[in-house]
């Protein structure tokens, strides 16, 4: 912690000095402008981050243990906010690395290959904070998760394997949006200006949104898991009746919807009602689980238990969203 004295200049202007170490670190020069944001009793001082030059990172694949490791590294640099990533192909056998670089565009939004030679490949991250706000993306993720759940219920009711496979395909879009939101939140935590452009009212909300985006991503994973298990169940026992599962799925959808509505409206009463709904969902889930012991076909029973457990996890995640909603709606007076 560094303490600074306040001086009066010209009889009406209050002045404090800036830490020399910080000035040198950000290469601040006389005449440069700083952005000052008020937060209650605090002031936040930032450089004009929006006007700064893009951040560039260079990677040599000779320093990377494997192509899989390169994938993880590229995702990490994307998440922390690099705008340009140059990959030096300084190993004779680099085809696997090339494939990873090309594939990564499939699940990182805004990434384009701007250079592709025998010596190097360069990725450029082209994102506009104004066009894709964090709140819009969270709404989009919720909409996709909700549609996946609803169509999953239809697939179970109509024994529609094609629809179940379509539900599975949608999970990839959730992953793409997840990485994008994490990148946004990391920048929003660092710069208030970016937080405002992303539609985040307060930087302290970033922690809550970070929890929510992970929950939405995990919900999609569990929906995918249910759909895959159902396809296997259908192959094993086409005439299996799943009326109780369909009823439970509809209840889980309703609870999930209520939790997200509570989050976006900062409605703590609606959030509290989610926990009452969760008790009903758990009772229903427990009753179905007991009935599985009566099923003679062990493989079918295992698949149905897997589906049931994932539905329970989705309901539990709705509770996590409701908790975040309550925390965000509670302000320190």
C-alpha positions, 0 to 999 in steps of 0.5 A, spaced: 500 500 500 502 506 498 500 513 501 499 519 498 498 526 500 493 531 497 495 538 495 491 544 493 493 547 486 490 554 484 486 555 490 481 550 488 484 544 484 486 538 489 492 534 486 496 527 488 502 525 485 502 518 482 507 512 484 513 513 480 514 505 479 507 505 476 508 511 471 514 507 468 511 500 468 505 503 463 510 508 460 506 514 462 509 521 459 507 528 460 501 530 457 498 523 457 491 522 459 488 518 464 481 515 465 478 517 473 472 513 475 469 514 481 467 508 486 463 510 492 469 512 496 474 510 491 477 512 485 480 508 480 485 511 475 486 507 468 490 509 462 486 510 455 486 502 454 481 502 449 486 506 445 492 502 446 496 498 441 494 491 441 497 485 445 502 480 441 504 474 443 509 469 439 510 462 441 515 457 438 513 450 437 520 447 439 518 450 446 512 446 446 511 439 449 506 437 444 500 439 439 495 438 445 499 443 449 499 448 444 492 448 444 491 449 451 496 455 450 493 458 445 486 458 449 490 461 455 493 467 451 486 468 448 482 468 455 487 473 458 486 478 452 492 477 447 490 480 440 495 477 436 498 470 437 504 468 432 506 461 432 513 459 429 513 453 426 520 451 428 520 444 428 520 439 422 514 435 423 509 441 424 503 438 421 499 436 427 501 443 430 498 446 424 491 442 424 490 444 432 491 451 430 486 451 424 481 447 429 481 452 434 477 457 430 472 452 431 471 454 438 474 460 439 470 466 437 473 472 433 479 468 431 482 468 424 488 466 421 492 472 417 498 468 416 499 461 414 506 460 411 511 454 412 515 458 417 509 461 421 502 462 422 499 468 425 492 468 429 488 475 430 483 476 435 477 480 432 472 482 437 468 488 438 466 489 445 460 494 443 457 488 438 457 483 443 456 485 450 457 480 456 449 480 458 447 479 451 452 473 451 449 470 457 442 471 455 444 467 448 447 461 452 441 461 457 437 461 450 441 455 447 441 451 454 433 452 455 432 450 447 437 444 448 433 442 455 426 443 451 428 439 445 431 433 449 424 432 453 421 432 446 426 427 444 424 423 450 417 423 448 417 422 441 423 417 441 426 422 436 433 420 435 435 425 430 433 431 435 437 428 440 443 428 436 441 435 434 441 437 441 448 434 442 451 438 436 448 445 440 453 444 445 459 446 441 456 453 441 456 454 448 463 452 449 465 458 444 461 463 448 464 460 454 471 462 452 468 469 449 465 471 456 471 468 460 476 473 456 471 479 456 471 478 464 478 478 465 479 484 461 473 487 465 476 486 471 482 489 469 479 495 466 473 499 468 472 502 461 471 495 458 466 493 463 462 499 461 462 497 454 460 490 456 454 492 459 457 490 466 455 495 471 460 494 476 467 490 476 465 487 482 459 483 479 465 480 474 466 474 479 458 472 479 458 472 472 464 468 472 460 463 476 454 463 472 458 462 465 461 456 468 454 453 470 451 455 463 457 451 460 456 445 465 449 445 464 450 444 456 455 438 458 450 435 462 444 435 457 449 433 452 450 427 457 443 425 457 442 425 450 448 421 449 445 416 454 438 416 451 441 414 444 444 408 447 438 406 451 434 407 445 439 402 441 438 397 447 431 398 449 427 401 444 420 401 448 423 404 454 417 408 457 420 415 460 414 419 462 417 420 469 423 423 466 419 427 461 415 430 467 422 431 471 425 434 465 420 439 464 420 441 472 428 442 471 427 447 465 422 451 469 426 451 475 432 453 470 428 459 467 426 462 474 433 462 476 436 466 470 430 470 470 432 472 478 439 473 475 437 478 470 432 482 474 436 482 480 430 479 484 431 476 490 424 473 492 424 469 485 431 467 487 429 464 493 423 461 490 428 457 486 430 453 492 423 451 494 422 448 487 429 444 488 426 440 493 420 438 489 425 436 483 429 432 488 423 429 491 421 427 484 428 425 482 429 420 488 422 417 487 425 415 480 431 413 482 428 408 487 424 405 481 430 403 477 432 398 482 426 394 479 429 394 472 431 387 470 436 390 464 442 392 468 445 396 462 438 400 461 438 401 469 445 404 468 443 409 463 437 411 466 441 412 472 446 416 468 440 421 465 437 422 472 444 424 475 445 429 470 438 432 471 439 432 478 446 436 477 442 441 472 437 442 477 443 444 482 446 448 478 440 452 477 440 453 485 447 456 484 445 461 479 439 463 484 445 464 489 449 469 485 442 472 483 441 473 491 448 476 492 448 481 486 441 483 489 444 485 496 448 491 496 452 494 502 448 500 505 
